[in-house]
């Protein structure tokens, strides 16, 4: 029986990999935990974990899981494929692009996973034509898959092409009535078209998704409120907050709903703790400013209004640089500026993703390590693991230029022998060794 435990665990972990591709994240993790309980540390569990993290944009965790999968003996071709899909998803088409045809030829039943990663990458660098071409090819090859139509709808909606977007979303839902991405997209499209009543059933479909549930709850509450169903809207937000207690979007929507009802003190109380703890989320700071102004605390509201305006401007500027990365994929400064801006103004997910893309190219990039060190230092009160991460990035990044300037005051060099020596280069960060 002991000899059978390992293959049983591997089989369960393979199912987790399939669930990960379907965005059934909670079920995938349950399968992984079950596999690890039966036989700890299989390569299949590690590669499934890596896929979950990659699809969620958690590139640091993805890297750690992929290294563990390699250590545990996953086939090199499978590990290399996941690494290439991560590059593609990040929009690194200079390196990932030439590999796509070979991946599809060898991918077998992974064709959908491959197409989706590349489509995400093209969307990230705003190359919508390439994304749509890829998605249409995917839809033609696998006509019973709803995902390409859901992505096409999302692109068309972003391009403000309402009719093609609606057609694509409805096609996806015809194939798979429970497709949360298409349902959420169609619900948001109905709101944009001033049809909140028609959006409600679609938001309810998307609400079942763990990954899209918070966005669906915000959309549903807004539509219910537009239909003067305030109590229902508040109940939706209350239930969603229980499911997703750490999602800032729900907190902001609850505060905005209270502000619309003139309950400024309630909104201020909802947001106060996050603001005092140093939240950099533009949406939180703007809603807090509205609450303060509603309470007559105009002077106190001004810094928060100013911060929200600054954050909107800087992140907009950063987003405009994304297209430049497509033309200059090796321009680390561009990637760093985009990531640092998003991280600085509270868009943690995008900030982390862009900064990780810098370290994928140059593990020694000092400004990136320093930006990450500063971020993790602000998170210590909420997560003790942040202490170690902050220390690691401080070590890898070396002393900050500001600290060096403050601690040293070198005399002007009068000759080459008197010139101050440059600081030694920071060593390349070494990945943590997986347990034996």
Residue pairs with C-beta under 8 A, 6 or more apart in sequence:
5 38
5 39
6 39
6 42
8 38
8 39
9 35
9 36
9 38
9 39
9 42
9 44
9 45
10 35
10 39
10 42
10 43
10 44
12 31
12 34
12 35
12 38
13 31
13 32
13 35
13 42
13 44
13 45
13 47
13 48
14 44
14 48
15 31
16 28
16 29
16 31
16 32
16 35
16 44
16 45
16 48
17 28
17 44
17 47
17 48
17 51
19 25
19 27
19 28
19 31
20 28
20 48
20 51
20 52
20 55
21 51
21 55
21 112
21 113
23 55
23 180
23 209
23 211
25 52
25 56
25 210
25 211
26 210
28 48
28 52
29 52
31 48
32 45
32 48
32 49
35 42
35 44
35 45
36 42
36 45
41 68
41 72
41 435
42 72
43 69
43 72
43 73
43 74
44 74
46 65
46 66
46 68
46 69
46 71
46 72
46 74
47 65
47 66
47 69
47 74
47 78
47 79
47 82
49 61
49 65
49 68
49 69
50 62
50 65
50 66
50 69
50 82
51 82
53 59
53 61
53 62
53 65
54 62
54 82
54 85
54 86
54 89
54 117
55 89
56 211
57 89
57 349
57 352
57 353
58 352
59 86
59 90
59 352
59 353
59 356
59 357
59 360
60 352
60 356
62 86
63 356
63 431
64 431
64 432
66 79
66 82
66 83
67 431
67 434
68 434
69 79
69 82
70 76
70 79
71 434
72 434
77 106
81 103
81 107
81 110
81 114
84 95
84 96
84 99
84 103
85 96
85 103
85 113
85 114
85 117
85 118
86 117
87 95
87 96
87 121
87 360
88 96
88 97
88 100
88 117
88 118
88 120
88 121
89 117
89 118
89 120
89 121
89 124
90 121
90 124
90 353
90 356
90 357
90 360
91 121
91 122
91 124
91 125
91 322
91 325
91 326
91 329
91 357
92 121
92 329
92 357
92 360
93 121
93 122
93 125
93 127
93 326
93 329
94 329
94 330
95 329
96 118
96 121
100 114
100 118
103 114
104 111
104 114
104 115
107 113
107 114
111 138
111 141
111 142
112 138
112 142
112 145
112 147
115 134
115 135
115 137
115 138
115 148
116 138
116 147
116 151
118 134
119 131
119 134
119 135
119 138
119 148
119 151
122 128
122 130
122 131
122 134
123 131
123 151
123 154
123 155
124 322
125 322
125 323
125 325
125 326
126 322
126 323
126 326
127 326
128 155
128 158
128 159
131 151
131 155
132 152
132 155
135 148
135 149
135 151
135 152
135 155
136 148
136 152
138 145
138 147
138 148
139 145
139 148
139 149
139 152
142 148
144 175
145 175
146 171
146 172
146 173
146 175
146 176
146 179
146 182
147 172
147 179
147 181
149 168
149 169
149 171
149 172
149 175
149 182
150 168
150 169
150 172
150 179
150 181
150 182
150 185
151 181
152 164
152 168
153 164
153 165
153 166
153 167
153 168
153 169
153 172
153 182
153 185
153 186
153 189
154 165
154 181
154 185
156 162
156 164
156 165
156 168
157 165
157 169
157 185
157 188
157 189
157 192
162 189
162 192
162 193
165 185
165 189
166 186
166 189
168 182
169 182
169 183
169 185
169 186
169 189
170 182
170 186
172 179
172 181
172 182
173 179
173 182
173 183
173 186
173 205
176 182
177 205
178 205
178 208
179 205
180 205
180 206
180 208
180 209
180 211
180 212
180 216
181 206
181 212
183 202
183 203
183 205
183 206
183 216
184 202
184 203
184 206
184 209
184 212
184 215
184 216
184 219
186 199
186 202
187 199
187 200
187 202
187 203
187 206
187 216
187 219
187 220
187 223
188 199
188 219
189 199
190 196
190 198
190 199
190 202
190 223
191 199
191 219
191 222
191 223
196 222
196 223
196 226
196 227
197 223
197 227
199 219
199 220
199 223
200 220
200 223
200 224
200 227
203 216
203 217
203 219
203 220
203 223
204 216
204 220
205 216
206 212
206 213
206 215
206 216
206 219
207 213
207 216
207 217
207 220
207 236
207 240
209 216
213 240
213 243
213 244
214 240
214 244
214 247
214 249
214 250
215 249
217 236
217 237
217 239
217 240
217 244
217 250
217 253
218 237
218 249
218 250
218 253
220 233
220 236
221 233
221 234
221 236
221 237
221 253
221 257
222 233
222 253
224 230
224 232
224 233
224 236
225 233
225 257
225 260
230 257
230 261
233 257
234 254
234 257
237 250
237 253
237 254
237 257
240 247
240 250
241 247
241 250
241 251
241 254
244 250
248 274
248 279
248 281
248 283
248 284
249 283
251 270
251 271
251 274
251 284
252 271
252 281
252 283
252 284
252 287
254 270
255 267
255 270
255 271
255 287
255 288
255 291
256 267
256 287
256 290
258 264
258 266
258 267
258 270
258 291
259 267
259 287
259 290
259 291
259 294
262 294
264 291
264 292
264 294
264 295
265 291
265 295
267 287
267 288
267 290
267 291
267 294
268 288
268 291
268 292
268 295
271 284
271 287
271 288
271 291
272 288
274 281
274 284
275 284
275 285
275 288
275 304
277 381
277 382
278 378
279 285
279 346
280 311
280 344
280 345
280 346
281 346
281 347
282 307
282 308
282 311
282 312
282 315
282 345
282 346
284 346
285 304
285 307
285 308
285 311
286 304
286 305
286 308
288 301
288 304
289 301
289 302
289 304
289 305
289 308
290 301
292 298
292 300
292 301
292 304
293 301
310 345
311 345
311 346
314 341
314 344
314 345
315 341
315 342
315 345
315 347
317 341
318 337
318 338
318 341
318 342
319 338
321 334
321 337
321 338
322 338
324 331
324 334
325 331
325 334
325 335
325 338
328 334
330 361
332 358
332 361
332 362
332 365
335 354
335 355
335 357
335 358
335 361
336 354
336 355
336 358
336 365
336 367
336 368
336 371
338 350
338 354
339 350
339 351
339 352
339 353
339 354
339 355
339 356
339 357
339 358
339 368
339 371
340 351
340 355
340 367
340 368
340 371
341 351
342 348
342 350
342 351
342 354
343 351
343 352
343 355
343 371
343 372
343 375
344 351
348 375
351 375
355 368
355 371
355 372
358 365
358 368
359 365
359 368
359 369
359 429
363 396
363 428
363 429
364 396
364 425
364 426
364 427
364 428
364 429
366 397
366 398
366 426
367 397
368 397
369 393
369 394
369 396
369 397
369 398
369 426
369 429
370 393
370 394
370 397
370 400
372 389
372 393
372 397
373 390
373 391
373 393
373 394
373 397
376 386
376 387
376 389
376 390
376 393
377 386
377 390
379 386
380 386
380 387
380 390
392 429
395 426
396 426
396 427
396 429
397 426
398 423
398 425
398 426
399 423
404 423
410 420
411 418
413 419
413 420
